[in-house]
Structures are given as structure tokens and as C-alpha cells.
Amino acid sequence: MKGTGMTGGEFNLVLKYCEALDEFVRIRVFSDNETRAILDQATVADRATYQTHVVSSCILEYNKNLGERLEEIRTSGGIPDIEDLLYLLCIDVNPGLEIHQVAVPLAVEAGLEAEDDGDILPVQKKSEKQLERIMVIDRELKKRIVGQDYAINTVCRSVKKSAVGLRDPRRPIGAFLFVGHVGVGKTELAKAIAEYQYGSQSRLIRVDCSEYALPHEYAKLIGSPPGYIGHNEGGYLTEAAKELDEFVVLFDEIEKAHSKMHNILLQLLDEGMVTDSKGFKVSFRNALVLMTSNLGVREVESLRSSIGFDWEVKQEPTFEEMKGEIDEALKKAFRPEFINRLDETIIFNTLTADDSITISDLLLGELTKIARRAGVIMNCDESVKRWIAERGYKREFGARELKRTIKQFVETPLTDLMLEGDVTEGMLVNISAKGGEIVFDPQALEAATTSPATL
């Protein structure tokens, strides 16, 4: 069949094997439309997610002699990797991750065993190289996310447990609610995990919950009901998850979503599955589920009491006081069964003035890389980082105000210099802070002597 890489002879052997089962829907059509019509319900567990391939009952009905029949094919000169061919037969048509009724064990030499526990399958073991990378994930994330060591350590523990199989395979890898000020790194941590652990930010499914505030809008996640416009298109969340084996799903500002969306989350967190509008079950059992919220932050700020007559000097509330205010706010917004399904509610620290210097360094480093791709070498000295941190640090806005400050005083002036021709490709631009302002000093360099700038 198309997409399987099988020869005609190999495909005939697959058909011969399958037809030996009691209940098999014969697949003898080869046009794309006919093939898709017959196999539309066929789904299998993804190779990278599970140790056992599972074929939907529309192709194979459960047969207790499956193992014996499989061995007969092997001993009679059949294809030794017939399970892989069955996998390819289905996955090209419907790459969904539904775990259904019939388990086809892999070859014994692969060292894998099927689970006896119904439709629950063991998580695939990570390679030695993957485990080495996971071992240092918390250390690497702390290079990018500043001032949130507890949050990083907590989430990374779940990722590490999943890597060695010490988790409930019926549920997602982890489910965490991040609470804190804007700009403290809640969303950035989700992006960093997707990029480091799974190789790309494209492995992050971000749901902006402000877009699902009305009762009917939850359907955009799982697809419109039958008879409504867009039913055949599927939902944003379920369709995106079908395309990925391991991923991060982020529900940003979860408190802004309508309670009907919370019902979808209850199913996702409890069963690790979401049923879309067509009745397909989409797996989130190999997903890290993260949510962000600002609930309780205003109440926590009100606890910061003034000392004497200096209204700039504030006494910080204790962690217990902050947690109490945030827990009360969460109880008012969410049902108990929703909160109980979370692994933990993580309170993000408010960024300090010292944190702002480190973040300024990171943000200027990102701009340096962007400028280098445009052929310009940026060199910012230490005075620039401190100038940005001092001018851009605002407790209530976190890193967002630092980003705005860099755009206004570094990125925009550099853009103007490039448009005016004062800075051209191959030039070095030394940037420093003098007399209360940012100073740019372009220098022409020969291409052979240019080298990347360091902050």
C-alpha cells in the first residue's frame, strides 16, 4: 500500500496473515479515497510512545490465538517484522494515538512485552543518550529561566520519573498550574521544556484561554458537533495532539476560559484522553500539561505592607500567606475536582532587581544572535545590561518591561542605523551606556576577521 514501503509480495503476506483472523475487514482497494474510507477508524499507538503496537478493532478483532498465528507466519517464512508493516499500514491513513482493543506484540528480540492490563501499555524506554539529556534538564532550564528554581525542579521531577517509567501510564506525564505575576517566566518555562526536551517549540500546543470565554467556544478545541459548520475540520487541540507523540500542552490564563472547557480538562487529566466531536479518543498520556494563572496575585500584593513613611519600602508576605491567598482565589474560580487532579499548584517568585540584570543579559544575547543573522555583530558591555535592568525593572511587569526597554533603546536605534546606512553587513557595533543614554559605535571590519560577539 501507498506509504508503507511494502512490495506487492509483502503486502499479500500481510493480507494472508490478517485474513487468518476470525474477524478481518479485507483491504483490497488501492485508491486514496477508498483506502481512507475503509481505514478512517484505524488508529494505532505511536511507535515512539508505546512499546506495543495497537491496531483498531475495525481491522483486527480480538483473538486469543493471535500470538500463535503470529508465530506461524514467522516459522513459515513470513515477514519477521509484520507488526511494523501493520503499523505503517494504519499510521499513514490516520496517525491518531487511540489505544484500542487489539495488541500485537513486537518481536521477542526487541525485548518488549505486552501489558495484560486492558488498554494500558508500557511507556517506551529512553535511550542512554536521551536519559543523559534528561538528567541535566533542570540545570539547562535554569540557564534560561531566572529566579524560578523551585518551579523548574518540581516539573523536571515529573519528566524524569516519566523517563524511567515511574508514573501512572493512564494519566499525562504531569499536570501543573503556574500562578504568579505577568512576566515571571510561566509561559517561558513551557516553551523552554518543549524546546529542550522535545527538540522544538513546535512541540508546544498553546491554548490562549481568553479565546474560549463563551460557552460555545470550547468546541473550537475538540471540533464542532455533528450538523454544525466545521464539524469535519476537527478541533485545534485534538487535531494538534494527533500529530505529536510527546509534547507540552499549555493552557494560558486558564481562569479566563468558560467552565465548559474545564470539563474537557477534567477528562484529559483523569483519563489522559480527550474525545473529539467525531468520537475519536485522542491520547494525552505522553503530554506534559501546564496551565498558567494570575489568580490571587492582586490579593498577595495587598499583603505587602508599608514600613514607616517610606512607601517604597515594603515588607514581603510569607510563603504561607501568599499560598493562603492564592488557594482561596483558586477555590472561588475552579471546582474541587479540578484542583484535585493537579499534581501541584506552583507559585512563581516575583523577579528581583538582581534577577533583572541576569534577564537583561539573556535578552541582549538573543538580540545579538538575531543581529548576527542579519550580518551585524553586536557587542554590548556590562554597562548596557545594568542600564537596561535599572531602567526596565518594574516588579509588577517582570521581564516584559525589560523586553520593552531593550526594544526602545537598543533594537529600534540599531534598526534606524541600519536603514540609514550607518551600519551595514559585516560591521561591528560596540554598544555602551554613557551619560545616562545608550551609545552606538559602529566599526567596519573585514569579513575575514569578523567573529561572534559575546556579552
N, C-alpha and C positions, 0 to 999 in steps of 0.2 A: 504493500500500500504506500501511497504517497506520504513522505515524511518519516517513514520507519527505517529506511535504508535496507529493506529486505529485498532479496531477489524473488523471482516468481516461485522458485522451488521452496525457498524458506517460508514464504507466505502460505503455500499449500500445506506445509508441515504444521504450521500454526493452526490452520483451519482443521486439519485432520485431528490434531490434539484436542481442540476445543469442541469439535463435533462429537468427541467421545463422551463428553459430559451429558448428563440427562437432559438439562435444560440449557440449550445454547441457541441464541439468535444468530442464524447464519449470516455472515457478512460476505456477500458475493457481488457487491456493486462497487464501482470504482470512480464514478463521477463525484466531484466535491460535494454537490448538493445532496446526492443520495447518501453518501457516506456520513455527512454531518447530520442528516435527518435520523439515521439509524443510531448513531453513536452520541446523540446530543446529551443523553443521560449518563454517558460513560465517564466516570471520574476515577482517578487513582491517586493514592498518596504520592507526593513528590519524592523522587529519588533522594534528594538532599535532606529531606525532612524525616523520613521514616526508614527503618531497616527492613520493612516488609512492603512489597507492592500489593496494593489492594485494588481489585477490579470490580466495578459495579455489577450488581446482580442482573442488569439488563444484558450483560454479555455472559456472565457465568453465574449459575445458581449454586448455592452452597452444596457441596458434595463431600461427604466424609471420606471418600476414597480418592480425593484429589491428589494427595501425596503419592499414593501407589500408581496412579495413572501418570503422574509426572515422571516417576522413576521408570515406568515402562517406555516412555518416549526416549528417555536418556539411553537406556540399555539397548534400545532397538535402533540406535544410530541417529536419533533425532537431534535437535539443536540443543546443546547444553545450556545456552543462555535464553531459553524460551521465555522466561519471566521478563527479561529485558525487552524482548520483542513485543510481548503483550503490553508492557508499559508504553513502549513507543507507539503501539497501535492506537492507544487511547489518548495519550498526552498531547498529541498533535491536534486532536479534534477538540478536546476540552481539558485545559490544563488546571481545572479546579482541584482543590485539595480535600474533597469529601472522603471521609473514611467510611466505606460501606461494608457489605456483608462478607465478601469472599477474600480470604488472604491467600496469596500464592507465595510460599516461602522461597527465598533466594537459594542459590546453590549452596550446598553444605560447605564447600571450600571457602565461601565468603565469611564463614564463621558467624553467621547470623541465625537467630531463631525467631519463630513467630510467637506472638503472645497468645495466651489462652483466654485472656480477659476481654471477650467480646470484640468491640471495635477499637480497643485501645492498643496502640502499637508502640514499641520501644523507640526512644529517640536515637538517632544515628550518632555513633561515637565520633568525636572530633579527631582529626589527625594530630600528630605530635606538633606539627608546626602551628596549627590552629590553637592548640592548648597553650603553647608558649606565648602566643599573642594575647590570649585571654588572661593569662596570669598577670600581665602588666597593664591591663586595660585601665584600671583605676589610676595608675601612675601617669599614663599617657593623657587621660582625660583631664587630669589636674593641670596639665600644661596649657590647656585651652580654656578651661572653666575656672575662674578665680573666686576664692573665698567660699566654696561650697563643698568642702571635703566630705562632710557627713552625707550629703545627698549622693555624691559620687560613690562613696564606699557602700552605701546601702543598695543602690541599684546594681552596682557591679557584683555584689554578693549573689544576687539572683541570676545574673548572667553566668557567673562561674559555676553555680550549682547546676544550672541547666546544661552546661558544657559536659559535666561528668555524669549526668543522668539523675541527679538527686532532686527531683521535683515531681509534682503530680502531672503526668502527661495529659490529663484531661483539661488542664487549665493553661492559660498563657504563661510565658516564662516569668512574668512579673506584672503586677498592677499597682501603680503608684500615683498618688495625687501630689503634685508640687504646688505649694502655696507660698506666696511672697510678693514683694513689691515688683513693679514692672522693671525690666532691665537688669534683673539679678542673675539671669542665666538659666531660667526654667526651660524655655524653648531651645536655647542654645545647647543645653545638655542633651536633649533629644536628638538634635542634629549631629552632635559630636559622636554619640553612640552609634547612630546609623552609619556614619562615615567611617568610623574606626572599626567597628565590629563587623559590619556587613559590606564595607568597601565603597559605599556611595550614599549621598544624601537622597538619591532616588529610592533607597530602601526605607525612607521615612514617608508614611502616609499621614499627612497633616490635615486634620479636620478643624476648620475655623467654626467654633460652635455658635458664634454670633449669626451665622448664616442659617441656623436651624432653630430660631427663636419661636417660630409659629408652629401650631400643632401639626399641620400637613407637611411641613418641610423635612421631617425625619425621613420621608420616603425617598429623598434625594440620596440617602446613604445606602439603601437596600433595593431601590427601584420602585417605580410606581405600581400600584395594584393592577390586576388584570382589568382591561377595559379603559384604562386611563392613558393619556398621552405619555410616551416614553417608557412604557412597560417593557418593550423589547430591548431597550438600551441598558437596562440594569442600573445598579446604584453605584455611586462614587466609591464608597468604602468597600463593598463586596467585590466589585469588579477589579479594583486595585489589588486587593488581597489575593484574588485568584491567580494573579500573575507572579506572585512572590512566594518563595519558600520560607525564608527567615526575614523578619522586618521589624521596624518600630512603628507603632501607630500612636499618634499624638492628638488628643482632644484638647485643643487650645481654648482656654476660658470656658471650661465646662459648665459653669454656673449660668451662662447665657443661653444654653440650649433648653428647649422645651422638655418637659418631663417625659414625653413620649420617646425622646431619644435616650433617656435614662433606661427605659425598658430594653432597648437594644443592647445597651451596655451591660445590663444585668445578665442577659443571655450569654454575651461574649465572655464576661468574667467568670460566670458559673460553669459553663459547658465548654468554653474555648471555641464555640461555633456561633455563627450568625446565619439565620435562614433568610435568603433574599426573597424578592417578590415572586420569583418563579418556583420557589420551593426548594432550591438548592441549599445545602448546608456548606458554608464556607469556613474553613479552618483558620482559627487564630491561636492555635495551640503552640505554634512556634513563633509567636509575636511577643514583643515587649510592649505592654500597654501603659502609656503615660498620659496623665491629664494635668492641666495647669489651672490655677485659680488665684484670684486676688481677694477671695472672701476672708474677712476678718482682719485684713491689713489696716483698714481705717481705724478699727477698734483698738488695734495694737498701738497705733500711732498716738491715740488719745491717752495711752498709759504713760507716755514719755512726759514726765513732769518737769517743770522748770525749777531751777535751783536759784534762790535769791532773786536779784533783779536782772540777771543776765539771761535773757530769753534765748540766747544761742546755746547755752549750756543745758543739756538735757540729761536726765537720769534714765538709763535704759531699763525697760521692764525685764524681769527674769524670764527664762525659757518657759517655766511653768505658767507664768502669767500670760505669755504670748500663746502658748498652746491652749490654755483655757479659753481665751477669746476666739481663737480660730476654730476650735472644736464646736463652740456654741454657734458660730456662724454657719458651719457646715451642717449641723443638725437642723437648722432652720431651712436650709436650701435642698438637702437631699434626704431621701428615706433611709432608715437604719439599715435595711438590707443592702442598699447600695454601698454605704460606708463600710459595712462588714465584709464585703467582698474584696476590698482593697487590701493589699499586703501592708501598706503603710501610708500615712499622710506625712509628707516630708516638708518641714518648714525651712524655706531658704533664708539664709542670712542676708541682712541688709549690707550692701557694699560699704566699705570704709574708705577713708581718704588714701590710705596706703594701697588698698586694692585698686583704686582708680589709676595709680601710676603703672601698675603691672598691666592693667587692661589697656591703657593708652599705648604701652609698648606693643602689645599684641595687635591692636587695631592699626597702628602705624606700620607694623610688619606686613599686615595684609595689603595695605595700600602700596607698600614698596614692591610687593610681588606683582600687583596689577600694573604699576608703572613700568616695571621691568618688561612685562609682556608688550607694552607699548613702545619699548625701545629706550626708555628713560631710566637712569639709575638714581634712586633717591638715597640720600644719606642724612638721617636725622640724628642730631646729637642728643645727649641726655637732657639738655635744657628744654628741648621741644616736648619731650614726654612729660616733664614736670609742669611746664606751662599749660599743656592741654589738661593735665589732671587737675591743676588748681582752678583753671577757668571753667572746666566742664563738669566738675564733680557736684552733683546735686543728689542728695540722699534719696529723694522720692522718685527720681528718674533712672537711677542706676547707670548702666553702661550706655543707655540710649542717648543721654545728654553728651557723653564723651564722643559718641559717633557723630552727633550733630556738630560738635565743636571742631572735630577734625575735618569734616566736610567744608565747614565755613572758612576755616583759617589755613588749611593745608591743601585739601583736594581742589577746591574752587580756584584759589590763586594759581596753583600749578597748572590747572586746565587753561586759564587765561594766558599764562606764559607760553604754553604750547601752541595755542591758537594764534597768538601774536608773532610766533616765530622766534621768540627769545630762548625757548627750549626746544631742541629738535632731537630726532632719534640719534642715539649714541652718546648723548651728553650726560654728564654727572651733575646732579643738583644737590648742593650742600644746604641743609635747612637747619636753622638755629633760632633761638629766641633771644632777642636783644632789645633793650629799651621798652619792654612791655609789648612787643609785637613779634610776629614770625617773619624771619628774613630768609630770602631765597638767593642762593649764589650759584648760578649755572656756570659750568665749565665744560669746554669742548675737550673730548678725548678721542684718541684714535681707536677704531674698533678692536684692534689687536690687543689693546691694553685695558679694555674695559673689564670689569669684574663685578660680581654681585655685591651690592651694598649690604652691610649688616647694621642692625640697630643697636 
